[in-house]
Amino acid sequence: MQEAIVLEFPLREAEFETAGEASSQIKQALAQLGIPAHINRRIVTSVYEAAMNVVIHAYRGVIQAKIFSDHTEVLVLDEGPGIADIDLAMQLGYSTATEEIQALGFGAGAGMVNIFRIPDECTIKSAIGVGTEISLLVRHH
């Protein structure tokens, strides 16, 4: 089994800066390992969108990134309301963000689409009143 660099970031409701810091730190780690910029962008874009969904919609959560030499795995867990209709949430433009969040420039309804279209593999599990788990895998090729 190959060694991985493991990075973990706690997230809390409305802490937008923390979501940005998590994706920035993952970006730096990938760059230091020599991961190509186009792969780095794919990973960081998905992570940022997932982190923003946590701080916008959940009470708290965590991002765990495992960076291997040939791929990166990211797990995003949150405690929150869950997603009632995942298929609907995946539609471009659909958003449950409040007007206040949208006034800040977030919640345009592209986050879930970006989270899922970018990685090589992606899964989501959600339970109403419990939270959501998103798993991402991006190969470094």
C-alpha positions as CSV (number, residue, x, y, z in Angstrom):
1,M,0.0,0.0,0.0
2,Q,1.4,3.3,-1.0
3,E,1.8,6.1,1.6
4,A,-0.6,9.0,1.5
5,I,-0.4,12.6,2.7
6,V,-3.6,13.1,4.7
7,L,-5.0,16.5,5.3
8,E,-8.1,17.2,7.3
9,F,-10.1,20.4,7.7
10,P,-13.1,21.0,10.1
11,L,-15.8,23.2,8.7
12,R,-18.6,25.1,10.4
13,E,-21.8,26.8,9.2
14,A,-21.2,30.2,7.7
15,E,-17.4,30.1,8.0
16,F,-16.8,30.8,4.3
17,E,-13.1,31.7,4.8
18,T,-12.4,28.2,6.3
19,A,-13.8,26.6,3.1
20,G,-11.4,28.7,1.0
21,E,-8.4,27.9,3.3
22,A,-9.0,24.2,3.0
23,S,-9.0,24.2,-0.8
24,S,-5.9,26.5,-0.8
25,Q,-4.0,24.2,1.5
26,I,-4.8,21.2,-0.6
27,K,-3.8,23.1,-3.7
28,Q,-0.4,23.9,-2.1
29,A,0.2,20.3,-1.0
30,L,-0.6,19.1,-4.6
31,A,1.7,21.6,-6.1
32,Q,4.6,20.7,-3.7
33,L,4.2,17.1,-4.8
34,G,4.5,18.1,-8.4
35,I,0.9,17.2,-9.4
36,P,0.2,18.9,-12.8
37,A,-1.7,22.2,-12.6
38,H,-4.6,21.0,-14.7
39,I,-5.1,18.0,-12.3
40,N,-4.6,20.3,-9.2
41,R,-7.4,22.6,-10.5
42,R,-9.8,19.7,-11.0
43,I,-9.3,18.6,-7.4
44,V,-9.4,22.0,-5.8
45,T,-12.5,23.1,-7.7
46,S,-14.4,20.0,-6.5
47,V,-13.1,20.5,-3.0
48,Y,-14.0,24.1,-2.9
49,E,-17.5,23.6,-4.1
50,A,-18.1,20.7,-1.6
51,A,-16.7,22.8,1.2
52,M,-18.9,25.7,0.3
53,N,-21.9,23.5,0.3
54,V,-21.0,22.4,3.9
55,V,-20.6,26.0,5.2
56,I,-23.8,27.2,3.3
57,H,-26.1,24.3,4.1
58,A,-24.8,22.3,7.1
59,Y,-24.1,22.9,10.8
60,R,-20.6,21.4,10.6
61,G,-18.5,19.1,8.6
62,V,-15.0,17.9,7.7
63,I,-13.0,17.5,4.6
64,Q,-10.4,14.7,4.5
65,A,-8.0,14.6,1.6
66,K,-5.7,11.6,1.0
67,I,-3.0,12.5,-1.6
68,F,-1.2,9.5,-3.2
69,S,1.4,9.6,-5.9
70,D,-1.1,8.5,-8.6
71,H,-4.5,9.8,-7.3
72,T,-6.2,11.9,-4.7
73,E,-9.2,10.8,-2.6
74,V,-11.4,13.3,-0.9
75,L,-14.2,12.6,1.7
76,V,-16.5,15.4,2.7
77,L,-18.8,14.7,5.6
78,D,-21.4,17.0,7.1
79,E,-24.0,17.2,9.8
80,G,-26.9,19.0,8.4
81,P,-30.4,18.8,6.9
82,G,-29.4,16.4,4.2
83,I,-30.4,16.6,0.5
84,A,-34.1,15.7,-0.1
85,D,-33.8,15.1,-3.8
86,I,-30.2,14.5,-5.1
87,D,-31.3,14.4,-8.7
88,L,-32.9,17.8,-8.4
89,A,-29.9,19.1,-6.5
90,M,-27.7,18.0,-9.5
91,Q,-29.6,20.3,-11.9
92,L,-27.8,23.4,-13.0
93,G,-29.4,26.4,-11.4
94,Y,-31.2,24.6,-8.6
95,S,-30.4,26.0,-5.2
96,T,-31.8,25.9,-1.7
97,A,-29.5,28.7,-0.5
98,T,-31.2,31.5,1.4
99,E,-31.5,35.0,-0.1
100,E,-28.8,36.2,2.3
101,I,-26.4,33.6,1.0
102,Q,-27.2,34.4,-2.6
103,A,-26.7,38.1,-1.8
104,L,-23.2,37.2,-0.7
105,G,-22.6,35.8,-4.2
106,F,-23.0,32.1,-3.3
107,G,-25.8,29.6,-3.9
108,A,-26.2,30.0,-7.7
109,G,-27.0,26.3,-8.2
110,A,-23.8,25.2,-9.9
111,G,-22.0,23.7,-6.9
112,M,-23.3,20.1,-7.1
113,V,-22.9,20.1,-10.8
114,N,-19.2,21.1,-10.5
115,I,-18.6,18.7,-7.6
116,F,-19.7,15.7,-9.8
117,R,-18.6,16.6,-13.3
118,I,-14.9,17.2,-12.5
119,P,-13.6,14.1,-10.6
120,D,-13.0,10.7,-12.2
121,E,-15.3,9.1,-9.6
122,C,-17.8,10.6,-7.3
123,T,-20.5,9.2,-4.9
124,I,-23.0,10.9,-2.6
125,K,-25.0,9.6,0.2
126,S,-27.5,11.8,2.1
127,A,-30.0,11.3,4.9
128,I,-32.6,13.8,5.8
129,G,-31.9,15.4,9.2
130,V,-28.5,13.6,9.5
131,G,-26.2,15.0,6.8
132,T,-24.4,14.2,3.6
133,E,-21.3,12.3,2.6
134,I,-19.5,13.0,-0.7
135,S,-16.5,10.9,-1.9
136,L,-14.3,12.1,-4.8
137,L,-11.4,10.4,-6.6
138,V,-9.2,12.1,-9.1
139,R,-6.4,10.3,-10.9
140,H,-3.2,12.2,-11.5
141,H,-2.9,11.3,-15.2
